[in-house]
Amino acid sequence: MATVLPPEPGALPNLGSPRTRVFEATVNFARRDRFQVRDDARGYTVFDIWTGAAVVIDGVPQTGRDIEDAGSLAALLSQWARQGALKVFV
């Protein structure tokens, strides 16, 4: 059985430097799929997690879609974004 000692008074936990925490947060954020799906009033919306805005393709917002279409579109757009083959205009 391991012995756990309490921290010394005034000791702070080792959370790493602020620079390390920012880097880890950035890496974790970058690993997520950029495009996700969320519920809307008429179905599901494909949105960009960087902006929170619904994806618009040829002037048509990608809202009110069924779950299969929205999920497939989000996966495809995320793949293209990772490959650098997607032009995103905000």
C-alpha positions as CSV (number, residue, x, y, z in Angstrom):
1,M,0.0,0.0,0.0
2,A,1.4,3.4,-1.0
3,T,1.7,6.2,1.6
4,V,0.3,9.5,0.6
5,L,1.7,12.5,2.4
6,P,-0.2,15.8,2.5
7,P,1.3,18.7,0.7
8,E,3.4,21.2,2.6
9,P,1.6,24.3,3.8
10,G,1.6,26.9,1.1
11,A,2.7,24.5,-1.6
12,L,1.0,24.8,-5.0
13,P,0.2,21.8,-7.2
14,N,2.5,21.3,-10.2
15,L,0.3,22.3,-13.1
16,G,3.1,23.1,-15.4
17,S,3.9,26.5,-16.8
18,P,1.2,28.7,-18.3
19,R,3.0,28.2,-21.7
20,T,2.7,24.4,-21.3
21,R,-1.0,24.6,-20.4
22,V,-1.7,26.8,-23.5
23,F,0.2,24.5,-25.8
24,E,-1.7,21.4,-24.4
25,A,-5.0,23.2,-24.8
26,T,-4.2,24.2,-28.4
27,V,-3.0,20.7,-29.3
28,N,-6.2,19.1,-27.8
29,F,-8.4,21.7,-29.6
30,A,-6.6,21.1,-32.9
31,R,-7.2,17.3,-32.6
32,R,-10.9,17.8,-32.5
33,D,-12.9,17.7,-35.7
34,R,-13.3,21.2,-36.8
35,F,-16.9,20.7,-37.9
36,Q,-19.5,19.3,-35.6
37,V,-23.3,18.7,-35.5
38,R,-25.8,20.2,-33.0
39,D,-29.6,20.1,-32.6
40,D,-31.6,22.9,-34.1
41,A,-35.4,23.5,-34.3
42,R,-35.8,21.6,-37.6
43,G,-33.2,18.9,-37.3
44,Y,-29.4,19.2,-37.1
45,T,-26.9,22.0,-38.0
46,V,-23.4,21.5,-39.2
47,F,-21.2,24.2,-37.6
48,D,-17.6,25.3,-37.4
49,I,-16.3,25.0,-33.8
50,W,-13.8,27.8,-34.4
51,T,-16.6,30.4,-35.1
52,G,-19.7,28.7,-33.8
53,A,-21.4,29.6,-37.1
54,A,-23.5,27.3,-39.2
55,V,-21.7,26.1,-42.4
56,V,-22.9,27.7,-45.5
57,I,-22.4,26.0,-48.9
58,D,-23.3,27.8,-52.1
59,G,-25.3,30.3,-50.0
60,V,-27.3,27.6,-48.3
61,P,-26.9,27.3,-44.5
62,Q,-26.5,23.7,-43.5
63,T,-29.3,23.7,-40.9
64,G,-32.4,21.5,-40.5
65,R,-30.6,18.4,-41.9
66,D,-31.2,14.8,-40.8
67,I,-28.6,13.3,-38.4
68,E,-27.0,11.0,-41.0
69,D,-26.5,13.8,-43.6
70,A,-25.3,16.3,-41.0
71,G,-22.8,13.8,-39.5
72,S,-21.5,12.7,-42.9
73,L,-21.0,16.3,-44.0
74,A,-19.3,17.3,-40.8
75,A,-16.9,14.4,-41.1
76,L,-16.1,15.2,-44.8
77,L,-15.5,18.9,-44.1
78,S,-13.3,18.0,-41.1
79,Q,-11.3,15.7,-43.2
80,W,-10.8,18.3,-45.9
81,A,-9.8,20.9,-43.3
82,R,-7.1,18.5,-41.9
83,Q,-5.8,18.0,-45.4
84,G,-5.8,21.7,-46.2
85,A,-8.1,21.1,-49.1
86,L,-10.9,23.3,-47.7
87,K,-11.3,27.0,-48.2
88,V,-13.1,28.6,-45.2
89,F,-14.4,32.1,-45.4
90,V,-15.6,33.8,-42.2
